[in-house]
Amino acid sequence: MRTVLVLGWVLVGVTAGQYDPDCKWRDNVTSVDEIAHHKYQVLEDCLYYKLSRDADKLQSKGNALMLLPPTVAAGETLDLEIMDVQLRQMWINEVFKEMNMNGYINLSWKDRRLRWDLGDYKTDNINIKSFGKIWVPDINSVNYQTASSTSDYTSYQGINAKYTGNITARLEFRMQAECQVDYSDFPNDVKHCCFNLRSSLYKYYIKYFLIGSEQLNVDNLRTNWHIADSWIKKTNQDGDIKAEQLEVCVTARRKSSTLSIELLVPVTVSALLLIIAPFFGKFKEQIHVKMFSLLIQFLSFQLLVNKTPQVGFGEHVPKIYVFYAFTLSMTIISLIITVIIAAIARVPRKLPPAHRYTLLANVLNANICCGMEETPVTDGTSTKDTAADWLQIHVAVNNLVALFVLLFYVIGAIVIIC
């Protein structure tokens, strides 16, 4: 029994001798490069607990380093420096008009409680392995306390403390931003999405300062959207000029050249058929070509409708819809005019047209180079000569209308596209 007690006291003595909460062995070290990796981890822990004890004495509260902000005097504020913002991933919910963004913000602030003598501990910085070990600004989404916060997430990573009391950290975030969509250039539509980050507990205490560029870093962003613009700026919380928040915005344009080609090629082909229809010759052939062009346009419009977002375009009318409607309208008008002229041309007339109209029709038909009806065979009688002259005039009118339709369509298409 006595032997067991002796062994127990020996073990306690050895353990007590080995336990060194202040890392006194550091006095024999001239540089941290001489310390093994596991020893350096022990040195960081010793320094942290020493700073924690000093903070408890300074602020007269246990675990003050974890629970209380660094300032002591009344009226003091914390300057939170925003060094840069990086986006790493982005995807968009087309139905609910929401953008989900993953990224991080590099932050910096001062904490006087995390200062130490560089000559004493031989290291100029320590890594804080968990953000729960020190006080950090409670930066989060506006909706983090509501039911809509299921997808919003923030977490501090890579916290590092310098011996001067300067803290740097990386605020990882996953946010759901609300979007305003401009469908004017659909399918290359533009989405402008923003979300806000703020402090709920210290909204009057934390002041934001943008140190780096206001533009977000999107060099490593993985997305099928083109980032047209992005920024982070400081705004007020709900109109309160004393409370600040961060607004992060991204303007993205869809990159879908294949979809654009898929939607534009059919209607462009049908528009070309409309334009060259007068060169097919007879009225009957022109009518068939324009009806075929009309069929292609209806099928193309059905394809366009299938590509429309499920919730529609709202107040916006995309240019491609206007172009489709304009092309369809011009085709119908041209078809109706050709049908009417063809019907009028079949009406027999006994009186010949005025000679000046016949000459003008011949000049127009010769210069416009459009299609020409077969001229009736003349045998010297006035009836057949009259039919040929009237046919020349009707063909000239149709060619002239086709020329005006061409000019009006080209000008209208340029105005719509531009």
LOMI-93292 format. One record per residue (C-alpha): residue number from 1; z, y, x. Coordinates in steps of 0.25 Angstrom, whole numbers, padded with zeros to 4 digits. Example, Ala and Ser with C-alpha at 12.3 -4.5 7.8 and 13.67 -1.06 7.14 Angstrom:
// residues 2
+-----+-------+-------+-------+
! seq !    zz !    yy !    xx !
+-----+-------+-------+-------+
!   1 !  0031 ! -0018 !  0049 !
!   2 !  0029 ! -0004 !  0055 !
+-----+-------+-------+-------+
//
This chain:
// residues 418
+-----+-------+-------+-------+
! seq !    zz !    yy !    xx !
+-----+-------+-------+-------+
!   1 !  0000 !  0000 !  0000 !
!   2 !  0004 !  0009 !  0011 !
!   3 ! -0010 !  0006 !  0018 !
!   4 ! -0017 !  0010 !  0006 !
!   5 ! -0010 !  0023 !  0005 !
!   6 ! -0013 !  0026 !  0019 !
!   7 ! -0028 !  0023 !  0018 !
!   8 ! -0028 !  0032 !  0005 !
!   9 ! -0022 !  0043 !  0013 !
!  10 ! -0032 !  0041 !  0024 !
!  11 ! -0044 !  0041 !  0015 !
!  12 ! -0039 !  0054 !  0008 !
!  13 ! -0037 !  0061 !  0021 !
!  14 ! -0051 !  0057 !  0026 !
!  15 ! -0057 !  0062 !  0013 !
!  16 ! -0050 !  0075 !  0014 !
!  17 ! -0054 !  0077 !  0028 !
!  18 ! -0068 !  0074 !  0025 !
!  19 ! -0068 !  0084 !  0012 !
!  20 ! -0072 !  0097 !  0017 !
!  21 ! -0075 !  0107 !  0005 !
!  22 ! -0077 !  0119 !  0014 !
!  23 ! -0087 !  0111 !  0024 !
!  24 ! -0079 !  0116 !  0036 !
!  25 ! -0088 !  0108 !  0045 !
!  26 ! -0098 !  0119 !  0043 !
!  27 ! -0091 !  0127 !  0053 !
!  28 ! -0096 !  0118 !  0064 !
!  29 ! -0111 !  0120 !  0059 !
!  30 ! -0119 !  0131 !  0064 !
!  31 ! -0132 !  0129 !  0055 !
!  32 ! -0135 !  0121 !  0043 !
!  33 ! -0146 !  0114 !  0050 !
!  34 ! -0135 !  0106 !  0058 !
!  35 ! -0130 !  0100 !  0044 !
!  36 ! -0135 !  0087 !  0038 !
!  37 ! -0141 !  0088 !  0024 !
!  38 ! -0129 !  0082 !  0017 !
!  39 ! -0120 !  0091 !  0025 !
!  40 ! -0128 !  0103 !  0021 !
!  41 ! -0126 !  0099 !  0006 !
!  42 ! -0111 !  0098 !  0008 !
!  43 ! -0111 !  0112 !  0015 !
!  44 ! -0118 !  0118 !  0003 !
!  45 ! -0108 !  0112 ! -0007 !
!  46 ! -0096 !  0117 !  0002 !
!  47 ! -0103 !  0131 !  0001 !
!  48 ! -0105 !  0131 ! -0014 !
!  49 ! -0091 !  0127 ! -0017 !
!  50 ! -0086 !  0137 ! -0008 !
!  51 ! -0094 !  0148 ! -0015 !
!  52 ! -0090 !  0142 ! -0028 !
!  53 ! -0075 !  0144 ! -0025 !
!  54 ! -0077 !  0158 ! -0020 !
!  55 ! -0084 !  0161 ! -0033 !
!  56 ! -0073 !  0155 ! -0041 !
!  57 ! -0063 !  0165 ! -0034 !
!  58 ! -0073 !  0177 ! -0036 !
!  59 ! -0075 !  0175 ! -0051 !
!  60 ! -0061 !  0169 ! -0054 !
!  61 ! -0068 !  0157 ! -0061 !
!  62 ! -0070 !  0143 ! -0058 !
!  63 ! -0085 !  0139 ! -0055 !
!  64 ! -0089 !  0153 ! -0055 !
!  65 ! -0101 !  0150 ! -0047 !
!  66 ! -0106 !  0142 ! -0058 !
!  67 ! -0102 !  0149 ! -0070 !
!  68 ! -0102 !  0164 ! -0067 !
!  69 ! -0113 !  0174 ! -0063 !
!  70 ! -0112 !  0179 ! -0049 !
!  71 ! -0108 !  0194 ! -0052 !
!  72 ! -0094 !  0198 ! -0054 !
!  73 ! -0093 !  0213 ! -0057 !
!  74 ! -0096 !  0218 ! -0071 !
!  75 ! -0110 !  0223 ! -0074 !
!  76 ! -0116 !  0216 ! -0063 !
!  77 ! -0130 !  0209 ! -0065 !
!  78 ! -0137 !  0197 ! -0059 !
!  79 ! -0151 !  0200 ! -0053 !
!  80 ! -0159 !  0188 ! -0055 !
!  81 ! -0172 !  0189 ! -0046 !
!  82 ! -0185 !  0182 ! -0051 !
!  83 ! -0192 !  0178 ! -0039 !
!  84 ! -0204 !  0170 ! -0045 !
!  85 ! -0208 !  0161 ! -0057 !
!  86 ! -0216 !  0149 ! -0056 !
!  87 ! -0223 !  0141 ! -0067 !
!  88 ! -0226 !  0126 ! -0064 !
!  89 ! -0230 !  0120 ! -0077 !
!  90 ! -0235 !  0126 ! -0090 !
!  91 ! -0240 !  0119 ! -0103 !
!  92 ! -0243 !  0125 ! -0117 !
!  93 ! -0240 !  0121 ! -0131 !
!  94 ! -0253 !  0125 ! -0139 !
!  95 ! -0247 !  0122 ! -0153 !
!  96 ! -0234 !  0130 ! -0151 !
!  97 ! -0239 !  0141 ! -0141 !
!  98 ! -0229 !  0138 ! -0131 !
!  99 ! -0230 !  0137 ! -0116 !
! 100 ! -0221 !  0128 ! -0108 !
! 101 ! -0218 !  0133 ! -0093 !
! 102 ! -0211 !  0126 ! -0082 !
! 103 ! -0208 !  0134 ! -0069 !
! 104 ! -0197 !  0141 ! -0062 !
! 105 ! -0191 !  0154 ! -0058 !
! 106 ! -0186 !  0158 ! -0044 !
! 107 ! -0173 !  0166 ! -0046 !
! 108 ! -0163 !  0173 ! -0037 !
! 109 ! -0150 !  0180 ! -0039 !
! 110 ! -0137 !  0184 ! -0031 !
! 111 ! -0124 !  0177 ! -0032 !
! 112 ! -0113 !  0183 ! -0023 !
! 113 ! -0104 !  0171 ! -0025 !
! 114 ! -0114 !  0162 ! -0017 !
! 115 ! -0113 !  0170 ! -0004 !
! 116 ! -0107 !  0164 !  0009 !
! 117 ! -0106 !  0166 !  0024 !
! 118 ! -0119 !  0161 !  0030 !
! 119 ! -0111 !  0158 !  0043 !
! 120 ! -0100 !  0150 !  0036 !
! 121 ! -0109 !  0140 !  0029 !
! 122 ! -0121 !  0140 !  0038 !
! 123 ! -0131 !  0140 !  0026 !
! 124 ! -0138 !  0152 !  0020 !
! 125 ! -0141 !  0145 !  0006 !
! 126 ! -0136 !  0133 ! -0002 !
! 127 ! -0143 !  0126 ! -0013 !
! 128 ! -0136 !  0125 ! -0027 !
! 129 ! -0139 !  0111 ! -0031 !
! 130 ! -0136 !  0114 ! -0046 !
! 131 ! -0138 !  0127 ! -0054 !
! 132 ! -0125 !  0123 ! -0061 !
! 133 ! -0117 !  0126 ! -0048 !
! 134 ! -0119 !  0141 ! -0048 !
! 135 ! -0122 !  0151 ! -0059 !
! 136 ! -0136 !  0154 ! -0062 !
! 137 ! -0143 !  0164 ! -0071 !
! 138 ! -0145 !  0157 ! -0085 !
! 139 ! -0160 !  0160 ! -0086 !
! 140 ! -0166 !  0152 ! -0098 !
! 141 ! -0176 !  0153 ! -0109 !
! 142 ! -0174 !  0162 ! -0121 !
! 143 ! -0173 !  0150 ! -0130 !
! 144 ! -0164 !  0141 ! -0122 !
! 145 ! -0153 !  0141 ! -0133 !
! 146 ! -0162 !  0138 ! -0144 !
! 147 ! -0169 !  0126 ! -0150 !
! 148 ! -0182 !  0131 ! -0143 !
! 149 ! -0177 !  0129 ! -0129 !
! 150 ! -0179 !  0114 ! -0128 !
! 151 ! -0191 !  0116 ! -0119 !
! 152 ! -0185 !  0128 ! -0111 !
! 153 ! -0177 !  0124 ! -0098 !
! 154 ! -0172 !  0132 ! -0086 !
! 155 ! -0165 !  0126 ! -0073 !
! 156 ! -0161 !  0132 ! -0060 !
! 157 ! -0166 !  0124 ! -0048 !
! 158 ! -0166 !  0127 ! -0033 !
! 159 ! -0154 !  0136 ! -0032 !
! 160 ! -0151 !  0142 ! -0019 !
! 161 ! -0140 !  0151 ! -0014 !
! 162 ! -0141 !  0160 ! -0002 !
! 163 ! -0129 !  0164 !  0006 !
! 164 ! -0131 !  0179 !  0002 !
! 165 ! -0129 !  0174 ! -0013 !
! 166 ! -0143 !  0174 ! -0017 !
! 167 ! -0147 !  0163 ! -0026 !
! 168 ! -0161 !  0158 ! -0029 !
! 169 ! -0165 !  0147 ! -0039 !
! 170 ! -0176 !  0142 ! -0047 !
! 171 ! -0176 !  0142 ! -0062 !
! 172 ! -0184 !  0131 ! -0067 !
! 173 ! -0189 !  0133 ! -0081 !
! 174 ! -0197 !  0126 ! -0092 !
! 175 ! -0200 !  0136 ! -0103 !
! 176 ! -0207 !  0136 ! -0117 !
! 177 ! -0214 !  0150 ! -0118 !
! 178 ! -0220 !  0155 ! -0131 !
! 179 ! -0235 !  0159 ! -0130 !
! 180 ! -0244 !  0169 ! -0136 !
! 181 ! -0258 !  0164 ! -0137 !
! 182 ! -0271 !  0172 ! -0136 !
! 183 ! -0282 !  0163 ! -0141 !
! 184 ! -0293 !  0173 ! -0140 !
! 185 ! -0300 !  0165 ! -0128 !
! 186 ! -0297 !  0151 ! -0134 !
! 187 ! -0298 !  0141 ! -0128 !
! 188 ! -0294 !  0149 ! -0116 !
! 189 ! -0282 !  0155 ! -0124 !
! 190 ! -0271 !  0163 ! -0117 !
! 191 ! -0256 !  0160 ! -0119 !
! 192 ! -0246 !  0170 ! -0116 !
! 193 ! -0232 !  0163 ! -0115 !
! 194 ! -0218 !  0169 ! -0111 !
! 195 ! -0204 !  0164 ! -0110 !
! 196 ! -0191 !  0172 ! -0107 !
! 197 ! -0180 !  0168 ! -0098 !
! 198 ! -0166 !  0175 ! -0099 !
! 199 ! -0151 !  0173 ! -0097 !
! 200 ! -0143 !  0172 ! -0110 !
! 201 ! -0129 !  0173 ! -0104 !
! 202 ! -0132 !  0184 ! -0094 !
! 203 ! -0143 !  0192 ! -0100 !
! 204 ! -0137 !  0205 ! -0096 !
! 205 ! -0132 !  0200 ! -0082 !
! 206 ! -0145 !  0194 ! -0076 !
! 207 ! -0156 !  0204 ! -0072 !
! 208 ! -0170 !  0199 ! -0068 !
! 209 ! -0178 !  0204 ! -0056 !
! 210 ! -0192 !  0199 ! -0053 !
! 211 ! -0193 !  0198 ! -0038 !
! 212 ! -0206 !  0190 ! -0037 !
! 213 ! -0220 !  0191 ! -0044 !
! 214 ! -0219 !  0193 ! -0060 !
! 215 ! -0231 !  0183 ! -0060 !
! 216 ! -0227 !  0168 ! -0062 !
! 217 ! -0231 !  0158 ! -0051 !
! 218 ! -0241 !  0149 ! -0057 !
! 219 ! -0247 !  0143 ! -0045 !
! 220 ! -0241 !  0129 ! -0047 !
! 221 ! -0243 !  0129 ! -0062 !
! 222 ! -0249 !  0117 ! -0069 !
! 223 ! -0256 !  0121 ! -0082 !
! 224 ! -0270 !  0121 ! -0088 !
! 225 ! -0268 !  0135 ! -0091 !
! 226 ! -0272 !  0147 ! -0083 !
! 227 ! -0261 !  0157 ! -0081 !
! 228 ! -0267 !  0171 ! -0083 !
! 229 ! -0253 !  0178 ! -0081 !
! 230 ! -0239 !  0176 ! -0080 !
! 231 ! -0226 !  0184 ! -0077 !
! 232 ! -0211 !  0185 ! -0077 !
! 233 ! -0204 !  0198 ! -0081 !
! 234 ! -0191 !  0203 ! -0085 !
! 235 ! -0189 !  0207 ! -0100 !
! 236 ! -0177 !  0210 ! -0109 !
! 237 ! -0170 !  0200 ! -0118 !
! 238 ! -0173 !  0203 ! -0133 !
! 239 ! -0174 !  0218 ! -0130 !
! 240 ! -0161 !  0219 ! -0123 !
! 241 ! -0164 !  0228 ! -0111 !
! 242 ! -0152 !  0223 ! -0104 !
! 243 ! -0155 !  0208 ! -0105 !
! 244 ! -0166 !  0203 ! -0096 !
! 245 ! -0175 !  0191 ! -0097 !
! 246 ! -0187 !  0185 ! -0090 !
! 247 ! -0200 !  0184 ! -0097 !
! 248 ! -0210 !  0173 ! -0091 !
! 249 ! -0224 !  0174 ! -0097 !
! 250 ! -0237 !  0166 ! -0094 !
! 251 ! -0251 !  0169 ! -0099 !
! 252 ! -0260 !  0157 ! -0099 !
! 253 ! -0274 !  0155 ! -0102 !
! 254 ! -0280 !  0141 ! -0106 !
! 255 ! -0289 !  0134 ! -0095 !
! 256 ! -0299 !  0126 ! -0103 !
! 257 ! -0313 !  0128 ! -0099 !
! 258 ! -0317 !  0115 ! -0105 !
! 259 ! -0312 !  0118 ! -0119 !
! 260 ! -0319 !  0132 ! -0118 !
! 261 ! -0332 !  0125 ! -0115 !
! 262 ! -0330 !  0114 ! -0125 !
! 263 ! -0328 !  0125 ! -0136 !
! 264 ! -0339 !  0135 ! -0131 !
! 265 ! -0351 !  0126 ! -0128 !
! 266 ! -0354 !  0121 ! -0142 !
! 267 ! -0354 !  0135 ! -0148 !
! 268 ! -0362 !  0141 ! -0137 !
! 269 ! -0373 !  0130 ! -0138 !
! 270 ! -0373 !  0133 ! -0153 !
! 271 ! -0374 !  0148 ! -0150 !
! 272 ! -0386 !  0145 ! -0141 !
! 273 ! -0393 !  0137 ! -0152 !
! 274 ! -0391 !  0149 ! -0161 !
! 275 ! -0397 !  0159 ! -0151 !
! 276 ! -0409 !  0150 ! -0148 !
! 277 ! -0412 !  0146 ! -0162 !
! 278 ! -0424 !  0155 ! -0164 !
! 279 ! -0431 !  0149 ! -0153 !
! 280 ! -0432 !  0136 ! -0160 !
! 281 ! -0444 !  0140 ! -0168 !
! 282 ! -0444 !  0139 ! -0183 !
! 283 ! -0434 !  0144 ! -0193 !
! 284 ! -0430 !  0129 ! -0197 !
! 285 ! -0428 !  0125 ! -0182 !
! 286 ! -0419 !  0138 ! -0180 !
! 287 ! -0411 !  0135 ! -0193 !
! 288 ! -0408 !  0121 ! -0188 !
! 289 ! -0404 !  0126 ! -0174 !
! 290 ! -0395 !  0136 ! -0180 !
! 291 ! -0389 !  0125 ! -0189 !
! 292 ! -0387 !  0116 ! -0178 !
! 293 ! -0380 !  0127 ! -0170 !
! 294 ! -0371 !  0130 ! -0182 !
! 295 ! -0367 !  0115 ! -0182 !
! 296 ! -0363 !  0116 ! -0167 !
! 297 ! -0355 !  0128 ! -0170 !
! 298 ! -0347 !  0122 ! -0181 !
! 299 ! -0344 !  0109 ! -0173 !
! 300 ! -0340 !  0118 ! -0161 !
! 301 ! -0331 !  0126 ! -0170 !
! 302 ! -0324 !  0113 ! -0175 !
! 303 ! -0322 !  0110 ! -0160 !
! 304 ! -0316 !  0123 ! -0158 !
! 305 ! -0307 !  0122 ! -0170 !
! 306 ! -0302 !  0108 ! -0164 !
! 307 ! -0298 !  0116 ! -0151 !
! 308 ! -0290 !  0126 ! -0159 !
! 309 ! -0275 !  0126 ! -0157 !
! 310 ! -0267 !  0119 ! -0168 !
! 311 ! -0260 !  0132 ! -0172 !
! 312 ! -0273 !  0140 ! -0172 !
! 313 ! -0275 !  0154 ! -0164 !
! 314 ! -0266 !  0163 ! -0173 !
! 315 ! -0271 !  0177 ! -0173 !
! 316 ! -0281 !  0175 ! -0161 !
! 317 ! -0296 !  0171 ! -0164 !
! 318 ! -0302 !  0165 ! -0151 !
! 319 ! -0315 !  0171 ! -0146 !
! 320 ! -0321 !  0157 ! -0146 !
! 321 ! -0318 !  0156 ! -0161 !
! 322 ! -0325 !  0170 ! -0163 !
! 323 ! -0336 !  0165 ! -0155 !
! 324 ! -0338 !  0153 ! -0163 !
! 325 ! -0337 !  0161 ! -0176 !
! 326 ! -0347 !  0171 ! -0171 !
! 327 ! -0357 !  0160 ! -0166 !
! 328 ! -0356 !  0153 ! -0180 !
! 329 ! -0358 !  0166 ! -0187 !
! 330 ! -0370 !  0170 ! -0179 !
! 331 ! -0376 !  0156 ! -0181 !
! 332 ! -0374 !  0156 ! -0196 !
! 333 ! -0380 !  0170 ! -0197 !
! 334 ! -0392 !  0166 ! -0189 !
! 335 ! -0394 !  0154 ! -0197 !
! 336 ! -0394 !  0161 ! -0210 !
! 337 ! -0404 !  0172 ! -0205 !
! 338 ! -0413 !  0161 ! -0200 !
! 339 ! -0413 !  0153 ! -0213 !
! 340 ! -0415 !  0166 ! -0221 !
! 341 ! -0427 !  0170 ! -0213 !
! 342 ! -0433 !  0156 ! -0213 !
! 343 ! -0431 !  0156 ! -0229 !
! 344 ! -0438 !  0170 ! -0230 !
! 345 ! -0449 !  0165 ! -0221 !
! 346 ! -0453 !  0154 ! -0230 !
! 347 ! -0455 !  0164 ! -0242 !
! 348 ! -0471 !  0166 ! -0244 !
! 349 ! -0476 !  0180 ! -0244 !
! 350 ! -0489 !  0185 ! -0248 !
! 351 ! -0488 !  0199 ! -0243 !
! 352 ! -0489 !  0201 ! -0227 !
! 353 ! -0478 !  0208 ! -0219 !
! 354 ! -0480 !  0222 ! -0214 !
! 355 ! -0489 !  0221 ! -0201 !
! 356 ! -0479 !  0228 ! -0193 !
! 357 ! -0468 !  0218 ! -0196 !
! 358 ! -0478 !  0207 ! -0192 !
! 359 ! -0481 !  0213 ! -0179 !
! 360 ! -0466 !  0215 ! -0176 !
! 361 ! -0463 !  0201 ! -0180 !
! 362 ! -0474 !  0196 ! -0170 !
! 363 ! -0468 !  0205 ! -0159 !
! 364 ! -0454 !  0200 ! -0161 !
! 365 ! -0458 !  0185 ! -0162 !
! 366 ! -0466 !  0186 ! -0149 !
! 367 ! -0454 !  0193 ! -0141 !
! 368 ! -0442 !  0186 ! -0147 !
! 369 ! -0448 !  0173 ! -0144 !
! 370 ! -0441 !  0165 ! -0155 !
! 371 ! -0445 !  0154 ! -0163 !
! 372 ! -0458 !  0156 ! -0172 !
! 373 ! -0461 !  0149 ! -0185 !
! 374 ! -0475 !  0142 ! -0186 !
! 375 ! -0485 !  0152 ! -0191 !
! 376 ! -0492 !  0148 ! -0203 !
! 377 ! -0507 !  0144 ! -0201 !
! 378 ! -0515 !  0156 ! -0206 !
! 379 ! -0529 !  0154 ! -0213 !
! 380 ! -0532 !  0168 ! -0216 !
! 381 ! -0525 !  0169 ! -0229 !
! 382 ! -0515 !  0181 ! -0231 !
! 383 ! -0504 !  0172 ! -0236 !
! 384 ! -0503 !  0164 ! -0223 !
! 385 ! -0504 !  0176 ! -0214 !
! 386 ! -0493 !  0183 ! -0222 !
! 387 ! -0484 !  0170 ! -0220 !
! 388 ! -0486 !  0171 ! -0205 !
! 389 ! -0483 !  0185 ! -0204 !
! 390 ! -0470 !  0184 ! -0212 !
! 391 ! -0466 !  0172 ! -0204 !
! 392 ! -0468 !  0180 ! -0191 !
! 393 ! -0458 !  0191 ! -0197 !
! 394 ! -0448 !  0181 ! -0202 !
! 395 ! -0448 !  0174 ! -0188 !
! 396 ! -0446 !  0188 ! -0181 !
! 397 ! -0435 !  0191 ! -0190 !
! 398 ! -0428 !  0178 ! -0187 !
! 399 ! -0430 !  0180 ! -0172 !
! 400 ! -0425 !  0195 ! -0173 !
! 401 ! -0412 !  0190 ! -0180 !
! 402 ! -0411 !  0179 ! -0169 !
! 403 ! -0411 !  0189 ! -0159 !
! 404 ! -0401 !  0198 ! -0166 !
! 405 ! -0392 !  0186 ! -0168 !
! 406 ! -0393 !  0182 ! -0153 !
! 407 ! -0389 !  0197 ! -0148 !
! 408 ! -0378 !  0198 ! -0158 !
! 409 ! -0373 !  0184 ! -0155 !
! 410 ! -0373 !  0186 ! -0140 !
! 411 ! -0366 !  0200 ! -0141 !
! 412 ! -0356 !  0194 ! -0151 !
! 413 ! -0353 !  0182 ! -0141 !
! 414 ! -0351 !  0192 ! -0129 !
! 415 ! -0341 !  0200 ! -0138 !
! 416 ! -0333 !  0188 ! -0142 !
! 417 ! -0332 !  0182 ! -0129 !
! 418 ! -0329 !  0194 ! -0121 !
+-----+-------+-------+-------+
//
